[in-house]
Amino acid sequence: MQVGIDSFAAFHDNAKEIVSSSERLRRLIEQIEYADHIGLDVFGVGEHHRQGFLDAAPAVILAAAATQTKQIRLTSAVTVLSAADPVRVFQEFATLDLLSHGRAEMVVGRGSFIEAFPLFGLRLDDYDALFSEKLELLLNISKNEHVYWSGKYRPALTGQGIYPRPLQKPLPIWIGVGGTPESFVRAGMLGLPLMVAIIGGETRSFKPLIDLYREAGKRAGHSSPQLKVGIHSLGYIAESTKEAVDDFFPGYAHTMNEIGKERGWPPITSRDFEVQRGPNGALLVGNPEEVTEKIIRHSKSLGGSISRITFMMNPASLPHEKLMQATELIGSRVAPVLHKIE
């Protein structure tokens, strides 16, 4: 199993320290560089177009990291493809692939926020249709240097060459999904690896959806090795469970409650948090051994099918030194165990 970290380059709410946006990005590159040094497999950077985030251009951040790293794979988490031009997305990640000597990937999805749609002059009513059409074009570009394609939301391509071409053939493209069955089926039919965002509830409840993905893929003639499944989870590791809980909960509750105000969610309580942190809950918060055992249990509950797990620590608004300590623990005490799992 591959192990990694995802970041949304979110601001840290730390009243004791005022940090500029430039310094925040410098610290993110430092974290990616350390994740590479400690032996993690992958680092992902998200994409948001709202206040409080610095990841509006993830390929630029990852390109900066590419010059400071040697082994770690660098991916989006996710690219909001519905609001992007697939030609430019491909060019950006092909360039990243060349800069990183073949370590680039992208996870494409529709995103969990909607600011990108009005920002780029798109209609939210076209949410699904935009993604389907743009994914089709992106996959066409990935397969073909000269592209012949026409659709509803973008001018046709009539044989133009799309450059540069990546070092990897093909450039890995994952589908990022939440909980919509149609999204799992589509990824399976296309034979694309699947990255499942599980940020709440019980992880084992996603097994029927992952089964749908695998069944659709097999019906479409794709081999089992093609049908990889990764999990993106909220999580944080400290030397002790108490330290992890004390560090993570206050910022996590604040962030989730702010999002909840927008979406009509009830406030997060400490009891809710403990349920989510419990044996079947989605949160990966605790000491290294506790979290490692939980990941293994989650993988078994999903049919033993997990090939990648990534930790998302940003919602807790943790200071940089805490993020670096957690990165060290994930790399030194979690990843070595999970790497042994086929």
C-alpha positions as CSV (number, residue, x, y, z in Angstrom):
1,M,0.0,0.0,0.0
2,Q,1.3,3.5,-0.9
3,V,1.1,6.1,1.8
4,G,1.0,9.9,1.3
5,I,-0.3,13.3,2.4
6,D,-2.7,15.7,0.7
7,S,-2.7,19.4,1.4
8,F,-5.1,22.3,0.5
9,A,-2.5,24.9,1.3
10,A,-4.9,26.2,3.8
11,F,-4.3,29.2,6.2
12,H,-3.3,28.3,9.7
13,D,-5.5,30.0,12.4
14,N,-2.7,30.6,14.9
15,A,-3.2,33.8,16.9
16,K,0.4,33.6,18.2
17,E,2.0,33.8,14.8
18,I,1.1,35.9,11.8
19,V,2.4,34.1,8.7
20,S,2.4,35.6,5.2
21,S,1.0,33.7,2.2
22,S,4.5,33.5,0.8
23,E,5.8,31.9,3.9
24,R,3.0,29.5,4.1
25,L,3.8,28.3,0.6
26,R,7.5,28.0,1.5
27,R,6.6,25.9,4.4
28,L,4.4,23.6,2.3
29,I,7.3,23.0,-0.1
30,E,9.4,22.2,3.0
31,Q,6.9,19.7,4.1
32,I,6.8,18.0,0.6
33,E,10.6,17.9,0.6
34,Y,10.6,16.2,4.0
35,A,7.9,13.8,3.0
36,D,10.1,12.7,0.1
37,H,13.1,12.4,2.5
38,I,11.3,10.3,5.0
39,G,10.1,7.9,2.4
40,L,6.4,8.7,1.7
41,D,5.1,7.7,-1.7
42,V,2.9,10.6,-2.8
43,F,2.0,14.2,-2.0
44,G,-1.1,15.8,-3.3
45,V,-2.1,19.4,-3.6
46,G,-5.8,20.4,-3.9
47,E,-7.5,23.1,-5.9
48,H,-9.7,25.8,-4.4
49,H,-10.8,29.2,-5.5
50,R,-11.9,30.7,-2.2
51,Q,-10.5,32.8,0.7
52,G,-8.4,30.8,3.1
53,F,-6.7,28.6,0.5
54,L,-3.5,29.1,-1.5
55,D,-3.9,26.2,-3.9
56,A,-5.7,27.8,-6.9
57,A,-2.8,26.7,-9.1
58,P,-1.7,23.3,-7.8
59,A,0.5,22.5,-10.7
60,V,2.7,25.5,-9.9
61,I,3.1,24.4,-6.3
62,L,3.9,20.9,-7.4
63,A,6.4,22.1,-9.9
64,A,8.2,24.0,-7.2
65,A,8.3,20.8,-5.2
66,A,9.5,18.8,-8.1
67,T,12.8,20.7,-8.1
68,Q,13.4,19.9,-4.4
69,T,12.4,16.2,-4.4
70,K,13.7,13.0,-5.9
71,Q,11.3,10.0,-5.4
72,I,7.9,11.1,-4.2
73,R,5.0,11.2,-6.6
74,L,3.4,14.6,-7.1
75,T,-0.4,14.8,-7.8
76,S,-3.4,17.1,-7.7
77,A,-6.0,16.3,-5.0
78,V,-8.2,17.1,-6.9
79,T,-8.0,19.1,-10.2
80,V,-11.5,20.7,-10.6
81,L,-11.8,19.5,-14.2
82,S,-15.4,20.8,-14.7
83,A,-14.1,24.4,-14.4
84,A,-10.8,23.9,-16.3
85,D,-9.7,23.6,-19.9
86,P,-8.5,20.0,-20.4
87,V,-5.8,21.1,-22.9
88,R,-4.2,23.4,-20.3
89,V,-4.6,20.9,-17.5
90,F,-2.8,18.3,-19.6
91,Q,0.0,20.7,-20.6
92,E,0.6,21.8,-17.0
93,F,0.8,18.2,-15.7
94,A,2.9,17.0,-18.7
95,T,5.3,19.9,-17.9
96,L,5.3,18.8,-14.2
97,D,6.0,15.2,-15.4
98,L,9.1,16.4,-17.3
99,L,10.3,18.6,-14.4
100,S,9.9,15.7,-12.0
101,H,11.4,13.0,-14.3
102,G,8.2,11.1,-14.5
103,R,6.6,11.5,-11.1
104,A,3.5,13.5,-12.0
105,E,-0.1,12.3,-11.6
106,M,-3.4,14.0,-11.5
107,V,-6.7,13.2,-9.7
108,V,-9.5,14.8,-11.5
109,G,-13.0,15.5,-10.1
110,R,-15.8,18.0,-9.7
111,G,-14.6,19.5,-6.4
112,S,-16.5,19.9,-3.2
113,F,-17.0,23.7,-3.5
114,I,-18.7,25.6,-6.3
115,E,-16.8,29.0,-6.5
116,A,-14.9,28.0,-9.6
117,F,-18.1,27.8,-11.7
118,P,-19.1,31.5,-11.6
119,L,-15.5,32.5,-11.4
120,F,-14.9,31.0,-14.9
121,G,-18.2,31.9,-16.3
122,L,-19.8,28.4,-16.1
123,R,-23.3,27.4,-15.1
124,L,-23.7,25.2,-12.0
125,D,-26.6,23.5,-13.7
126,D,-24.0,22.0,-16.1
127,Y,-22.1,20.5,-13.2
128,D,-22.3,16.9,-14.4
129,A,-22.2,17.5,-18.2
130,L,-19.1,19.6,-18.0
131,F,-17.2,17.0,-16.1
132,S,-18.2,14.2,-18.5
133,E,-17.3,16.1,-21.6
134,K,-14.0,17.4,-20.2
135,L,-12.9,14.1,-18.9
136,E,-13.6,12.6,-22.4
137,L,-11.4,15.3,-23.9
138,L,-8.6,14.9,-21.3
139,L,-8.4,11.1,-21.9
140,N,-8.3,11.8,-25.7
141,I,-5.4,14.2,-25.3
142,S,-3.6,11.7,-23.1
143,K,-3.8,9.0,-25.7
144,N,-3.2,11.1,-28.8
145,E,-0.6,13.8,-29.8
146,H,-3.0,15.2,-32.4
147,V,-6.6,15.4,-31.3
148,Y,-9.8,15.3,-33.2
149,W,-12.7,16.1,-30.9
150,S,-15.9,18.1,-30.7
151,G,-18.2,18.9,-27.8
152,K,-20.8,21.3,-26.4
153,Y,-18.7,23.4,-24.0
154,R,-15.4,24.0,-25.8
155,P,-14.4,24.7,-29.4
156,A,-13.6,21.6,-31.5
157,L,-10.1,20.3,-32.0
158,T,-9.3,19.4,-35.6
159,G,-6.0,17.7,-35.4
160,Q,-4.0,20.2,-33.4
161,G,-0.9,18.9,-31.6
162,I,-1.0,19.1,-27.8
163,Y,2.4,19.7,-26.3
164,P,4.5,19.0,-24.4
165,R,4.1,15.3,-24.1
166,P,4.8,13.7,-20.7
167,L,7.7,11.4,-19.9
168,Q,5.2,8.7,-18.6
169,K,3.2,6.9,-21.2
170,P,0.4,7.3,-20.2
171,L,0.4,10.1,-17.6
172,P,-1.5,8.6,-14.6
173,I,-5.0,10.0,-14.3
174,W,-7.2,9.1,-11.3
175,I,-10.8,9.8,-10.8
176,G,-11.7,11.5,-7.5
177,V,-15.1,10.6,-6.2
178,G,-17.3,11.2,-3.1
179,G,-20.4,9.1,-2.7
180,T,-22.2,9.1,-6.0
181,P,-22.7,5.6,-7.5
182,E,-22.6,6.9,-11.1
183,S,-19.1,8.3,-10.5
184,F,-17.8,4.9,-9.3
185,V,-19.4,3.1,-12.3
186,R,-17.9,5.7,-14.7
187,A,-14.4,5.3,-13.3
188,G,-14.7,1.5,-13.6
189,M,-16.0,1.5,-17.2
190,L,-13.1,3.8,-18.2
191,G,-10.6,1.6,-16.3
192,L,-9.2,4.5,-14.4
193,P,-7.8,4.3,-10.8
194,L,-10.2,5.6,-8.2
195,M,-9.5,8.0,-5.3
196,V,-12.3,8.0,-2.8
197,A,-12.7,11.0,-0.4
198,I,-14.0,9.5,2.8
199,I,-14.2,12.4,5.3
200,G,-17.0,11.2,7.5
201,G,-19.3,8.3,8.4
202,E,-18.1,4.7,8.4
203,T,-15.4,3.8,6.0
204,R,-16.9,0.3,5.5
205,S,-20.1,1.8,4.1
206,F,-18.2,2.5,0.9
207,K,-17.7,-1.2,0.1
208,P,-20.8,-1.5,-2.1
209,L,-19.7,1.5,-4.1
210,I,-16.1,0.2,-4.6
211,D,-17.7,-3.2,-5.6
212,L,-19.7,-1.3,-8.2
213,Y,-16.5,0.2,-9.5
214,R,-14.8,-3.1,-9.8
215,E,-17.8,-4.9,-11.3
216,A,-18.1,-2.1,-14.0
217,G,-14.4,-2.3,-14.7
218,K,-14.4,-6.0,-15.2
219,R,-17.5,-5.9,-17.4
220,A,-15.7,-3.3,-19.6
221,G,-12.8,-5.7,-19.9
222,H,-10.3,-4.0,-17.6
223,S,-7.8,-6.1,-15.6
224,S,-7.8,-6.0,-11.8
225,P,-4.4,-4.2,-11.7
226,Q,-5.9,-1.3,-13.6
227,L,-8.7,-0.9,-11.1
228,K,-6.7,0.6,-8.2
229,V,-8.5,2.2,-5.2
230,G,-7.0,4.9,-3.0
231,I,-8.6,6.6,0.0
232,H,-8.3,10.2,1.0
233,S,-9.0,10.6,4.7
234,L,-8.9,13.3,7.3
235,G,-6.3,12.3,9.8
236,Y,-3.4,13.3,12.0
237,I,-0.8,11.3,14.0
238,A,1.1,12.3,17.2
239,E,3.2,10.3,19.6
240,S,0.2,9.7,21.9
241,T,-3.5,9.5,21.2
242,K,-4.2,12.2,23.7
243,E,-1.8,14.6,22.0
244,A,-3.3,13.8,18.6
245,V,-6.8,14.4,19.9
246,D,-5.9,17.6,21.8
247,D,-4.0,19.0,18.7
248,F,-6.6,18.0,16.1
249,F,-10.0,18.5,17.5
250,P,-10.3,22.2,18.1
251,G,-9.3,23.3,14.6
252,Y,-11.2,20.4,13.1
253,A,-14.4,21.3,14.9
254,H,-14.0,25.0,13.9
255,T,-13.4,24.2,10.2
256,M,-16.2,21.7,9.9
257,N,-18.6,24.0,11.7
258,E,-17.8,26.9,9.4
259,I,-18.4,24.7,6.4
260,G,-21.5,23.3,8.1
261,K,-23.0,26.8,8.3
262,E,-22.8,26.9,4.5
263,R,-24.3,23.5,4.0
264,G,-26.7,23.1,6.8
265,W,-24.8,20.6,8.9
266,P,-25.3,20.4,12.7
267,P,-22.4,21.5,14.9
268,I,-19.6,19.0,15.6
269,T,-19.5,17.9,19.2
270,S,-16.7,16.1,21.0
271,R,-18.9,13.0,21.1
272,D,-19.3,13.2,17.3
273,F,-15.6,13.4,17.0
274,E,-15.0,10.4,19.2
275,V,-17.4,8.3,17.1
276,Q,-15.6,9.3,13.9
277,R,-12.3,8.5,15.6
278,G,-13.6,5.1,16.8
279,P,-13.0,1.7,15.2
280,N,-15.3,2.2,12.2
281,G,-15.3,5.9,11.8
282,A,-13.5,7.7,9.0
283,L,-11.1,9.9,11.0
284,L,-7.5,8.6,11.2
285,V,-6.5,10.4,14.4
286,G,-4.3,8.8,17.1
287,N,-0.8,7.4,17.7
288,P,1.1,5.6,14.9
289,E,0.2,2.1,15.9
290,E,-3.4,2.8,16.5
291,V,-3.9,4.5,13.1
292,T,-1.9,1.9,11.2
293,E,-4.1,-0.9,12.6
294,K,-7.2,1.1,11.7
295,I,-6.1,1.6,8.1
296,I,-5.4,-2.1,7.8
297,R,-8.9,-2.8,9.3
298,H,-10.5,-0.4,6.9
299,S,-8.7,-2.0,3.9
300,K,-10.0,-5.4,4.9
301,S,-13.5,-4.0,5.4
302,L,-13.4,-2.7,1.8
303,G,-12.4,-6.1,0.4
304,G,-8.7,-5.7,0.9
305,S,-8.6,-3.5,-2.1
306,I,-6.9,-0.3,-1.0
307,S,-3.6,0.5,-2.8
308,R,-3.1,4.0,-1.5
309,I,-4.0,6.0,1.6
310,T,-3.5,9.8,1.9
311,F,-3.8,11.9,5.1
312,M,-5.5,15.3,5.0
313,M,-4.4,17.3,8.0
314,N,-5.4,20.9,7.0
315,P,-8.9,21.0,8.6
316,A,-7.3,21.1,12.0
317,S,-5.4,24.4,11.3
318,L,-2.2,22.9,12.8
319,P,1.0,24.9,13.1
320,H,3.8,24.0,10.8
321,E,5.9,22.2,13.4
322,K,3.0,19.9,14.2
323,L,2.5,19.1,10.5
324,M,6.2,18.3,10.2
325,Q,6.1,16.1,13.3
326,A,3.1,14.2,11.9
327,T,4.8,13.8,8.5
328,E,7.8,12.3,10.3
329,L,5.6,9.8,12.2
330,I,3.7,8.8,9.1
331,G,6.9,8.2,7.2
332,S,8.8,6.4,9.9
333,R,6.2,4.4,11.8
334,V,3.1,4.1,9.6
335,A,4.4,3.7,6.0
336,P,6.9,0.9,6.7
337,V,4.1,-1.3,8.0
338,L,1.6,-0.4,5.2
339,H,4.2,-0.9,2.5
340,K,4.2,-4.6,3.3
341,I,0.6,-4.9,2.4
342,E,0.0,-6.0,-1.2
